[in-house]
Amino acid sequence: MALLGSDPVVSDVAAPSIPRPIVRIGSRQSVLAKLQARMVQERLSELFPTHDFQISTRVVTVAGDRDKVRSLRSLVSGDTSAKATNIWTTELEDALISGEFDLLVHSLKDCPTSVRDGCEIIPVLERENNTDCLVMKKGSQYKSLAELPEGSLIGTGSVRRIAQLRKRYPGLRYQDLRGNIDGRLAKLDDPEGAYAAAILASAGLIRLNHQARITAFLQPPDVYPAVGQGNLGAEVLTSNTTIRDMVHALEVPASGWACRAERALLRVLEGGCAVPVGVWSTTSQGVDGKELVLTLQSVLTSPDGQREVNIEESAVLKSPEDAEELGTRAAVRIAAGGGKEIMDDLRAEIERAKTTQS
């Protein structure tokens, strides 16, 4: 018994620490993919210090990274629907569903718009610059696509970019340029290489501190960016409500809801990442200063650049569901304005490309 007024007895035995639950984060293996996974990891760690968010060392190679030779058009199935196997996410989703990962981090533009049963993809963090950009070969004197001599070769693997550029710059030539960002820049700069310039997503170059390589940002009416471009997507199991709620806390309404509208548009058109749909989203505050006004400028271009459907649709958003309704209305208008015929022709072209290169 301690004497009155004496100091309390302090034990020098440390209280047992309670280990924090580990949350395993998976991604593709590129430098950019790992950097993006760290961005999500750091934000989750700030918001939820009770958990230990770790980027998994488990190596999963997706189909699009295994085959860097064939064009993207030949890697996708003849079914361009969003339900088709996705060359950038399927193997990672297999690991998520089997319990090897607790969440995945993707570039949202690479994500299917109709997700696997039991999975959910949530737009997270602030959107980076969502434009495409022009990158000239090192030492080039040219500063824009319009300045390039007729017949100059432009490198890009995107069906959307090629379709839009063929319409706007028919005198230039376009050829697939595959690989990670550093690999594509090396191919572009090869003195013996034929490429005069490349078109890349601005966000990837910015995140990798390659801003100095950007010759010009490409915006409408020249080039409309891909659905979800510049935003990250985190994929979780819907049944894992703890992780799901944490990830939902990372969604930023202004950009996240815009991405939800864009993805709804693409989903209704039954289009995957090989479909030449471009969307330019702008947001502003409503008259009361609280509601969010979203405007979608959307284009669907035929692969040969000869036909294009261009529409604009706006709405006041009070919820993510409002955003998806806006995207749905835009898609219906595109389809009715000639988009259905373009989609039918695109499916036929993809099948021909697969047959030629198989």
Secondary structure as the mmCIF struct_conf table of DSSP 4:
data_model
#
loop_
_struct_conf.conf_type_id
_struct_conf.id
_struct_conf.beg_label_comp_id
_struct_conf.beg_label_asym_id
_struct_conf.beg_label_seq_id
_struct_conf.end_label_comp_id
_struct_conf.end_label_asym_id
_struct_conf.end_label_seq_id
HELX_LH_PP_P HELX_LH_PP_P1 ALA A 2 LEU A 3
TURN_TY1_P TURN_TY1_P1 LEU A 4 GLY A 5
HELX_LH_PP_P HELX_LH_PP_P2 SER A 6 VAL A 9
BEND BEND1 VAL A 13 VAL A 13
HELX_LH_PP_P HELX_LH_PP_P3 ALA A 14 PRO A 21
STRN STRN1 ILE A 22 GLY A 26
BEND BEND2 GLN A 29 SER A 30
HELX_RH_AL_P HELX_RH_AL_P1 VAL A 31 LEU A 47
TURN_TY1_P TURN_TY1_P2 PRO A 49 THR A 50
BEND BEND3 HIS A 51 HIS A 51
STRN STRN2 ASP A 52 ILE A 55
HELX_RH_AL_P HELX_RH_AL_P2 ALA A 63 ARG A 66
BEND BEND4 VAL A 69 ARG A 70
HELX_RH_AL_P HELX_RH_AL_P3 LEU A 72 LEU A 75
BEND BEND5 VAL A 76 VAL A 76
BEND BEND6 GLY A 78 GLY A 78
BEND BEND7 SER A 81 SER A 81
TURN_TY1_P TURN_TY1_P3 ALA A 82 LYS A 83
BEND BEND8 ALA A 84 ALA A 84
HELX_LH_PP_P HELX_LH_PP_P4 THR A 85 ASN A 86
TURN_TY1_P TURN_TY1_P4 ILE A 87 THR A 89
HELX_RH_AL_P HELX_RH_AL_P4 THR A 90 ILE A 97
TURN_TY1_P TURN_TY1_P5 SER A 98 GLY A 99
BEND BEND9 GLU A 100 GLU A 100
BEND BEND10 ASP A 102 ASP A 102
STRN STRN3 LEU A 103 SER A 107
HELX_RH_3T_P HELX_RH_3T_P1 LEU A 108 ASP A 110
BEND BEND11 CYS A 111 CYS A 111
BEND BEND12 THR A 113 SER A 114
HELX_LH_PP_P HELX_LH_PP_P5 VAL A 115 ARG A 116
TURN_TY1_P TURN_TY1_P6 ASP A 117 GLY A 118
STRN STRN4 CYS A 119 VAL A 124
BEND BEND13 LEU A 125 LEU A 125
HELX_LH_PP_P HELX_LH_PP_P6 GLU A 126 ASN A 129
STRN STRN5 ASP A 132 MET A 136
HELX_LH_PP_P HELX_LH_PP_P7 LYS A 137 LYS A 137
TURN_TY1_P TURN_TY1_P7 LYS A 138 GLY A 139
BEND BEND14 SER A 144 SER A 144
HELX_RH_3T_P HELX_RH_3T_P2 LEU A 145 GLU A 147
BEND BEND15 LEU A 148 LEU A 148
HELX_LH_PP_P HELX_LH_PP_P8 PRO A 149 PRO A 149
TURN_TY1_P TURN_TY1_P8 GLU A 150 GLY A 151
STRN STRN6 LEU A 153 GLY A 155
HELX_RH_AL_P HELX_RH_AL_P5 VAL A 159 ARG A 168
TURN_TY1_P TURN_TY1_P9 PRO A 170 GLY A 171
BEND BEND16 LEU A 172 LEU A 172
STRN STRN7 ARG A 173 GLN A 175
BEND BEND17 GLY A 179 GLY A 179
HELX_RH_AL_P HELX_RH_AL_P6 ILE A 181 ASP A 189
TURN_TY1_P TURN_TY1_P10 PRO A 191 GLU A 192
STRN STRN8 TYR A 195 ALA A 201
HELX_RH_AL_P HELX_RH_AL_P7 SER A 202 ARG A 207
TURN_TY1_P TURN_TY1_P11 LEU A 208 ASN A 209
HELX_RH_3T_P HELX_RH_3T_P3 GLN A 211 ARG A 213
STRN STRN9 ALA A 216 LEU A 218
TURN_TY1_P TURN_TY1_P12 PRO A 220 ASP A 222
HELX_LH_PP_P HELX_LH_PP_P9 TYR A 224 ALA A 226
TURN_TY1_P TURN_TY1_P13 VAL A 227 GLY A 230
STRN STRN10 LEU A 232 LEU A 237
TURN_TY1_P TURN_TY1_P14 THR A 238 SER A 239
HELX_RH_AL_P HELX_RH_AL_P8 THR A 241 HIS A 248
TURN_TY1_P TURN_TY1_P15 ALA A 249 LEU A 250
HELX_RH_AL_P HELX_RH_AL_P9 PRO A 253 VAL A 268
TURN_TY1_P TURN_TY1_P16 LEU A 269 GLU A 270
TURN_TY1_P TURN_TY1_P17 CYS A 273 ALA A 274
BEND BEND18 VAL A 275 VAL A 275
STRN STRN11 VAL A 277 GLN A 285
TURN_TY1_P TURN_TY1_P18 VAL A 287 ASP A 288
BEND BEND19 GLY A 289 GLU A 291
STRN STRN12 LEU A 292 THR A 301
TURN_TY1_P TURN_TY1_P19 PRO A 303 ASP A 304
BEND BEND20 GLY A 305 GLN A 306
STRN STRN13 GLU A 308 LEU A 317
BEND BEND21 LYS A 318 SER A 319
HELX_RH_AL_P HELX_RH_AL_P10 PRO A 320 ILE A 334
HELX_RH_PI_P HELX_RH_PI_P1 ALA A 335 GLY A 339
HELX_RH_AL_P HELX_RH_AL_P11 LYS A 340 GLN A 357
#
